Amino acid sequence: MTVTYKRKYSLAMLSPLLLAFGFNAAADKAAWSPIVLGYEPPSPGLFGDWGGMRTTLANSGFNYALIYQTESAYNVSGGYDQNGHYAFVDQTALIFNQDLEQFTGMSDAKIEGLITNRNHDDNLTTERLQDQRVHFNDLAQEGWGTGSITRLGYLTFSRTFMDKKLTWRAGLMNYQQTFDQITPCDFQLLTLCGGKSSNSLTWNTWNIHTWGTTFAYAITPELTLKTGVIEQNPRAADTSRAWSFTTHGSKGVL
């Protein structure tokens, strides 16, 4: 029997599970529906407008979110090693984008970035639940992946065309930006919260970058056609590649 617990903190209302501040999302509020399970409208932030700084940044096209998350798990009984163990990991993520239109004249063009910091290399699955000699098939704490490290998740250029029906993205990217789940996740098992890449031997998860380019075309509001070319590099998850721009070790593209 395993007990897992995930905490989110919101600086706006201190609700359990997600600490997010500095996110300017006033323009997006109309798109959020409170009747959809698992969604909440973006909060204005606990610290308000930061003396006008947030408004100034937003007017300059810079929007960001700083998110803090903790995940805990404990084996009450059972497991490969049945000695009880409390495992704790946490992570901080900075997500940002810069609108380039007012600086370059290119409509609907922006730079997108993600930086993650993970701490406390202590995962219950590898410490107690499963034999460490075999590859894990799930994780009790999905935020543990790649251990304690600060790394670049992605840094890409994107632009829309054809009345925003076609979106092109290129750079140091993560395939989840285009192809994987985009809905919020309030549970911590890797299978349930890690996207389709969580148990894949081909793709890396959301905090690991490789070179690539993708296209997404909205045929109708309900149907989108997506394609892309993304580097396949088994060394991308190495700690030495946390901020790397190199393709050394690449096995090709998919």
C-alpha positions in Angstrom: 0.0 0.0 0.0 1.4 3.4 -1.0 0.2 6.8 0.0 0.9 9.7 -2.3 0.4 13.3 -1.6 0.9 16.3 -4.0 0.7 19.9 -2.9 0.0 22.9 -5.0 0.2 26.4 -3.6 -1.4 29.4 -5.2 -0.1 32.8 -4.0 -3.5 34.1 -4.9 -5.6 32.0 -2.6 -3.3 29.4 -0.9 -5.4 26.5 -2.3 -3.6 23.1 -2.1 -1.3 22.2 -4.9 0.2 24.9 -7.1 2.3 27.9 -6.2 2.2 30.3 -9.2 2.9 34.0 -9.2 3.7 36.7 -11.7 1.5 35.3 -14.4 -0.3 38.0 -16.4 -3.3 36.2 -17.9 -6.0 38.8 -18.0 -6.5 38.3 -21.7 -7.0 34.6 -21.3 -9.7 34.6 -18.6 -12.6 34.5 -21.0 -11.3 31.2 -22.5 -11.5 29.4 -19.1 -14.6 27.6 -18.2 -15.2 26.8 -14.5 -17.5 23.9 -15.4 -14.7 21.9 -16.9 -13.4 19.5 -14.2 -9.9 20.3 -13.1 -9.7 23.9 -14.4 -9.6 27.1 -12.5 -9.4 30.6 -13.9 -5.8 32.0 -13.8 -5.4 34.1 -10.6 -4.1 37.7 -10.7 -1.4 36.8 -8.2 -1.0 37.3 -4.5 1.3 40.4 -4.9 -1.0 42.3 -7.3 0.5 44.4 -10.0 4.0 44.6 -8.3 3.9 48.4 -8.3 3.0 48.5 -12.0 5.8 46.2 -13.1 3.6 43.4 -14.3 1.5 45.7 -16.4 4.6 47.3 -17.9 6.0 43.8 -18.8 2.7 42.7 -20.3 2.5 45.9 -22.3 6.0 45.1 -23.6 4.7 41.6 -24.6 6.4 39.7 -21.8 4.3 37.1 -19.9 5.5 34.6 -17.4 4.5 32.1 -14.7 6.6 30.9 -11.8 5.3 27.6 -10.4 6.4 25.7 -7.3 5.2 22.1 -6.7 5.9 19.4 -4.1 5.2 15.7 -4.3 5.4 13.3 -1.3 4.9 9.5 -1.1 5.1 6.9 1.7 4.9 3.1 1.6 2.6 2.1 4.5 3.2 -1.6 3.7 4.5 -3.7 0.9 7.0 -2.9 -1.8 10.3 -4.5 -2.9 11.8 -3.0 0.3 9.1 -3.1 2.9 10.7 -0.7 5.3 8.6 2.4 5.5 10.1 5.4 3.8 8.8 9.0 3.3 10.0 10.4 -0.1 9.8 14.0 -1.0 10.6 15.9 -4.2 9.9 19.4 -5.3 10.4 21.5 -8.4 10.2 25.1 -9.6 9.3 26.0 -13.2 9.6 29.3 -15.0 7.5 29.5 -18.1 7.7 32.7 -20.2 7.0 34.0 -23.7 7.9 37.3 -25.4 5.7 38.8 -28.1 8.0 39.9 -30.9 5.5 41.9 -33.0 6.1 45.3 -31.5 9.9 44.8 -31.8 10.1 43.1 -35.2 6.9 43.8 -37.0 6.2 40.1 -37.4 2.6 39.4 -36.5 1.9 36.6 -34.0 5.6 35.8 -33.5 7.0 35.0 -30.1 9.9 33.5 -28.1 8.8 30.7 -25.7 10.9 29.3 -22.8 10.8 26.9 -19.9 13.4 26.5 -17.1 12.9 23.9 -14.4 14.7 23.3 -11.1 14.2 19.9 -9.4 15.4 19.1 -5.9 15.5 16.3 -3.3 16.6 13.2 -5.4 14.3 10.9 -3.4 11.7 8.9 -5.2 9.7 6.2 -3.5 9.5 3.9 -6.5 13.2 3.5 -6.9 13.9 3.6 -3.1 11.3 1.1 -1.9 8.6 0.0 -4.4 10.6 -1.6 -7.1 13.8 -3.5 -7.5 16.5 -1.0 -8.4 18.1 -3.4 -10.8 15.2 -3.2 -13.3 13.9 -0.1 -15.2 10.9 1.5 -13.5 7.5 1.3 -15.3 5.9 4.0 -13.3 6.8 6.6 -10.7 5.0 7.5 -7.5 6.3 11.1 -8.0 6.5 12.2 -11.6 8.4 15.3 -10.6 11.5 13.2 -9.7 12.7 12.6 -13.3 16.4 13.2 -14.0 17.1 13.9 -10.4 18.1 17.2 -8.7 19.0 19.6 -11.5 18.2 23.0 -13.1 17.8 22.6 -16.8 16.3 24.2 -20.0 13.0 22.6 -20.9 12.7 24.5 -24.2 13.5 27.7 -26.0 11.7 28.2 -29.2 10.5 30.7 -31.8 6.9 30.3 -33.0 4.7 32.2 -35.4 1.2 31.8 -36.8 0.1 32.2 -40.4 -3.1 31.9 -42.5 -5.3 33.8 -40.1 -3.7 31.9 -37.1 -4.7 28.5 -38.6 -1.1 27.4 -39.1 1.4 27.5 -36.2 5.1 27.0 -36.8 7.6 26.3 -34.0 11.3 25.8 -34.1 14.3 25.7 -31.8 15.4 23.8 -28.7 12.1 22.2 -28.1 10.2 19.6 -26.3 7.7 17.6 -28.4 5.1 18.0 -25.7 4.7 21.6 -26.8 2.9 20.5 -29.9 2.0 16.8 -29.6 1.4 15.9 -26.0 -1.2 16.7 -23.3 -1.8 20.4 -22.5 -4.4 20.0 -19.8 -3.6 20.7 -16.2 -2.8 17.6 -14.0 -3.5 17.5 -10.3 -2.2 14.0 -9.6 1.4 12.8 -9.4 1.8 9.3 -10.8 4.0 9.4 -13.9 1.5 7.4 -16.0 -1.4 9.8 -15.2 0.6 13.1 -15.2 3.6 12.6 -17.4 1.9 12.7 -20.8 2.3 10.1 -23.5 6.1 10.4 -23.3 6.2 9.2 -19.7 6.5 5.5 -20.6 8.0 6.0 -24.0 11.5 4.7 -25.0 11.5 7.3 -27.9 10.6 10.7 -26.4 11.9 12.6 -23.4 9.6 14.2 -20.9 8.6 17.9 -20.7 11.7 19.3 -19.1 14.3 18.0 -21.6 15.1 19.7 -24.9 16.3 18.7 -28.3 16.4 20.5 -31.7 13.3 20.4 -33.8 10.6 22.1 -35.7 6.8 21.4 -35.8 3.7 22.5 -37.7 0.1 22.5 -36.6 -2.8 23.4 -38.9 -6.3 23.9 -37.6 -8.5 22.4 -40.3 -11.6 23.1 -38.2 -11.9 24.3 -34.5 -12.3 20.6 -33.6 -9.6 19.0 -35.9 -5.9 19.9 -36.1 -3.3 18.3 -38.3 0.2 18.2 -36.8 3.6 17.2 -38.1 7.2 17.8 -37.2 10.9 16.8 -37.3 12.6 16.4 -33.9 16.1 15.2 -33.0 16.4 11.8 -31.3 19.4 12.0 -28.9 19.7 9.4 -26.1 22.1 11.7 -24.3 19.6 14.6 -24.1 18.6 13.7 -20.6 22.2 13.6 -19.3 22.9 16.1 -16.6 25.8 17.5 -18.7 23.2 18.4 -21.4 21.0 20.5 -19.1 21.9 23.7 -21.0 23.5 22.2 -24.1 23.0 23.4 -27.7 25.0 20.5 -29.2 23.7 17.6 -31.3 26.6 15.3 -30.3 25.3 11.8 -29.8 22.3 12.3 -32.0 20.9 9.2 -33.7 18.9 11.1 -36.3 15.4 12.6 -36.4 11.8 11.5 -36.3 
